């Protein structure tokens, strides 16, 4: 005897396939959702951030100057800072220190802070850990020979960092510092553009980035400093802006006091 099986109704079979696809999609979504969320949480937890800004209740900010190449404008910058009773942080590169030791001493003697910006200005993420440590130590030795003090702040050249860069710097005793306001002065778009970028939406705890050799910095800096004064800000070095004691850094790079458990 031969048994035959009737073919399934085409429309019913299509409904069945659609239902199975829908069920599979729902199961995939339910499974993938929490997995993606957990993965994001893990990645965020593993990311090590430098300080971009600081939670402050008082109206204080920090301005910083990266000095890697030219030095011609530095004395005038120092004079303007004195004129407006402002203190700044200068992140210096070792090759700049070698070329302008008298400016390094002048920056220090006028009460400004000096940070480590590496010895030869490499992309820190592209060199070995041992080379990272060498970049930091070589620069620190140069500064200590001139100022008698070892730097405690580090800003990676090009703002280029990863977890290893931050971890290595911290293991050498540095706090790694970026910026929350970028003047983009190196783009040379004119004094007005520089002033606008540096003075718009400034908040307590901000860190502003300038370069000592940018084309329009001397034209813009008097107005910038005057505007900060009118906005009620006091300008202090980054080291004084940072919080003491137990702190945390949020996902935006903002330093906060650690919450008591």
C-alpha positions as CSV (number, residue, x, y, z in Angstrom):
1,X,0.0,0.0,0.0
2,X,1.2,3.3,-0.9
3,X,0.6,6.2,1.4
4,X,0.6,9.8,0.1
5,X,0.8,13.0,2.0
6,X,-1.3,15.9,0.7
7,X,0.7,19.0,0.0
8,X,0.3,21.9,2.5
9,X,-2.0,24.7,1.5
10,X,0.3,27.4,0.0
11,X,-1.3,30.3,1.9
12,X,-1.2,28.3,5.2
13,X,2.4,27.5,4.6
14,X,3.2,31.1,4.0
15,X,1.5,32.1,7.2
16,X,3.5,29.5,9.1
17,X,6.8,30.7,7.7
18,X,5.9,34.3,8.5
19,X,5.0,33.4,12.1
20,X,8.3,31.5,12.5
21,X,10.2,34.4,11.2
22,X,8.4,36.8,13.5
23,X,9.1,34.5,16.5
24,X,12.8,34.3,15.5
25,X,13.1,38.1,15.2
26,X,11.5,38.6,18.6
27,X,13.8,36.1,20.2
28,X,16.8,37.6,18.5
29,X,15.8,41.1,19.6
30,X,15.2,40.0,23.2
31,X,18.5,38.2,23.3
32,X,20.6,40.9,21.5
33,X,19.2,43.8,23.4
34,X,20.6,43.0,26.9
35,X,23.8,41.6,25.3
36,X,24.5,44.8,23.5
37,X,23.7,46.8,26.6
38,X,26.0,44.7,28.7
39,X,28.8,45.0,26.1
40,X,28.5,48.7,26.1
41,X,28.6,48.9,29.9
42,X,31.7,46.7,29.9
43,X,33.4,48.8,27.2
44,X,32.6,52.1,29.1
45,X,33.8,50.6,32.3
46,X,37.2,49.7,30.7
47,X,37.8,53.1,29.1
48,X,40.2,55.2,31.1
49,X,39.7,58.9,30.6
50,X,42.0,61.9,31.4
51,X,40.6,65.0,33.0
52,X,38.8,67.3,30.5
53,X,37.1,69.6,33.1
54,X,36.4,69.8,36.8
55,X,33.3,70.1,38.9
56,X,33.7,73.5,40.7
57,X,31.1,75.6,42.5
58,X,33.3,78.7,42.4
59,X,33.9,80.7,39.2
60,X,37.3,79.5,38.4
61,X,38.7,78.2,35.1
62,X,42.1,77.3,33.7
63,X,43.7,78.4,30.4
64,X,46.6,76.3,29.0
65,X,49.2,76.9,26.4
66,X,50.8,74.1,24.5
67,X,54.4,75.0,23.5
68,X,56.1,72.7,21.0
69,X,57.7,74.9,18.4
70,X,58.1,78.7,18.3
71,X,58.8,81.0,21.3
72,X,58.7,84.5,19.9
73,X,55.3,85.4,21.3
74,X,55.8,83.8,24.8
75,X,57.1,86.9,26.6
76,X,54.2,89.0,25.4
77,X,51.8,86.3,26.5
78,X,53.3,86.4,29.9
79,X,53.0,90.2,30.1
80,X,49.3,90.0,29.2
81,X,48.7,87.3,31.8
82,X,50.4,89.6,34.4
83,X,48.3,92.5,33.3
84,X,45.1,90.7,33.9
85,X,46.4,88.9,37.1
86,X,45.9,85.5,35.4
87,X,47.8,82.4,36.1
88,X,48.1,79.7,33.4
89,X,49.5,76.2,32.7
90,X,52.1,75.8,30.0
91,X,52.5,72.3,28.6
92,X,56.0,72.2,27.2
93,X,57.8,69.8,24.9
94,X,61.4,68.8,25.6
95,X,62.8,70.0,22.3
96,X,61.2,73.4,23.1
97,X,62.8,73.4,26.6
98,X,66.2,72.7,25.0
99,X,65.7,75.7,22.6
100,X,64.2,78.2,25.1
101,X,65.5,77.5,28.6
102,X,65.3,81.2,29.5
103,X,61.6,81.2,28.6
104,X,61.0,78.1,30.8
105,X,62.6,79.9,33.7
106,X,60.6,83.0,33.0
107,X,57.3,81.1,32.9
108,X,58.2,79.4,36.2
109,X,59.4,82.6,37.9
110,X,56.2,84.5,37.0
111,X,54.2,81.9,39.0
112,X,52.7,79.9,36.1
113,X,52.5,76.1,36.1
114,X,54.5,73.9,33.8
115,X,53.2,70.6,32.6
116,X,54.8,67.7,30.7
117,X,54.0,67.6,27.0
118,X,56.5,64.8,26.2
119,X,60.1,65.1,25.1
120,X,59.9,64.8,21.3
121,X,56.1,65.2,20.6
122,X,55.3,61.7,19.3
123,X,51.9,60.1,18.9
124,X,51.9,58.4,22.3
125,X,49.5,55.6,21.1
126,X,52.0,54.5,18.5
127,X,55.0,54.0,20.7
128,X,55.9,51.3,23.3
129,X,55.3,51.6,27.0
130,X,59.0,51.8,27.6
131,X,59.3,54.7,25.1
132,X,56.3,56.4,26.8
133,X,58.1,56.3,30.1
134,X,61.2,57.6,28.5
135,X,59.3,60.5,26.9
136,X,58.0,61.4,30.3
137,X,61.2,61.0,32.3
138,X,63.4,62.8,29.7
139,X,61.1,65.9,29.8
140,X,60.8,65.8,33.6
141,X,64.6,65.9,34.0
142,X,64.9,68.8,31.6
143,X,62.3,70.8,33.6
144,X,63.7,69.9,37.0
145,X,67.1,71.0,35.9
146,X,65.8,74.5,35.1
147,X,63.0,75.0,37.7
148,X,63.9,72.7,40.5
149,X,60.5,71.1,40.3
150,X,59.1,67.9,38.7
151,X,55.9,68.3,36.7
152,X,52.8,66.6,37.9
153,X,50.5,67.1,34.8
154,X,50.8,65.5,31.4
155,X,49.1,66.4,28.2
156,X,49.6,63.9,25.3
157,X,50.8,65.4,22.1
158,X,48.0,65.9,19.6
159,X,45.6,65.0,22.4
160,X,46.3,61.4,21.4
161,X,45.8,58.8,24.1
162,X,44.4,55.4,25.0
163,X,44.1,53.4,28.1
164,X,47.8,52.5,28.1
165,X,48.9,56.1,27.7
166,X,46.8,57.2,30.7
167,X,47.8,54.3,32.8
168,X,51.5,54.7,32.2
169,X,51.4,58.4,32.9
170,X,49.5,57.9,36.1
171,X,51.9,55.2,37.2
172,X,54.7,57.8,36.8
173,X,52.9,60.2,39.1
174,X,51.0,62.3,36.5
175,X,47.5,63.4,36.2
176,X,46.6,63.4,32.5
177,X,44.8,66.5,31.3
178,X,43.0,67.4,28.1
179,X,40.6,70.4,27.6
180,X,36.9,71.2,27.5
181,X,37.2,74.3,25.3
182,X,39.3,74.2,22.2
183,X,40.1,77.6,20.7
184,X,41.3,76.0,17.5
185,X,43.8,78.8,17.3
186,X,46.1,76.7,15.1
187,X,43.6,77.0,12.3
188,X,44.5,80.7,11.9
189,X,40.9,81.9,11.2
190,X,41.5,85.3,12.7
191,X,41.3,86.9,16.1
192,X,37.5,87.2,16.1
193,X,37.0,83.5,15.6
194,X,39.5,82.8,18.3
195,X,37.8,85.1,20.7
196,X,34.4,83.6,20.0
197,X,35.5,80.0,20.5
198,X,37.4,80.8,23.7
199,X,34.7,82.9,25.4
200,X,31.4,81.3,24.4
201,X,29.5,79.0,26.9
202,X,32.4,79.0,29.4
203,X,31.5,77.4,32.7
204,X,33.3,76.9,36.0
205,X,35.8,74.2,35.9
206,X,36.5,74.5,32.2
207,X,40.0,74.1,30.7
208,X,40.8,76.1,27.6
209,X,43.4,75.1,25.0
210,X,45.7,77.6,23.3
211,X,49.0,77.4,21.6
212,X,51.8,79.9,22.4
213,X,52.8,80.3,18.7
214,X,49.4,80.5,17.0
215,X,49.1,83.4,14.5
216,X,46.4,85.4,16.2
217,X,46.9,84.7,19.9
218,X,48.4,88.1,20.7
219,X,45.6,89.9,18.9
220,X,42.9,87.9,20.6
221,X,44.3,87.3,24.1
222,X,43.6,90.8,25.6
223,X,40.0,90.6,24.7
224,X,39.7,87.0,25.9
225,X,41.2,87.8,29.3
226,X,39.1,90.9,29.6
227,X,35.9,88.9,28.7
228,X,36.8,86.2,31.3
229,X,37.1,89.0,33.9
230,X,33.8,90.5,32.9
231,X,32.2,87.0,33.2
232,X,33.4,86.9,36.7
233,X,36.0,84.1,36.3
234,X,39.3,83.8,38.1
235,X,42.0,82.1,36.1
236,X,44.1,79.6,38.0
237,X,46.6,76.9,37.0
238,X,45.2,73.5,36.1
239,X,46.9,71.9,39.1
240,X,44.9,74.2,41.4
241,X,41.7,73.6,39.5
242,X,41.9,69.9,40.1
243,X,40.1,68.5,43.1
244,X,42.0,67.0,46.0
245,X,41.2,63.7,47.8
246,X,39.1,60.9,46.3
247,X,37.7,61.8,42.9
248,X,36.0,60.2,40.0
249,X,36.0,61.0,36.3
250,X,32.7,60.6,34.4
251,X,32.1,59.6,30.8
252,X,32.6,63.2,29.7
253,X,36.0,63.4,31.3
254,X,34.7,65.7,34.1
255,X,36.3,65.3,37.5
256,X,34.0,65.0,40.5
257,X,34.4,64.3,44.2
258,X,34.0,60.6,44.9
259,X,30.6,59.8,46.4
260,X,30.8,58.4,49.9
261,X,29.6,54.8,50.1
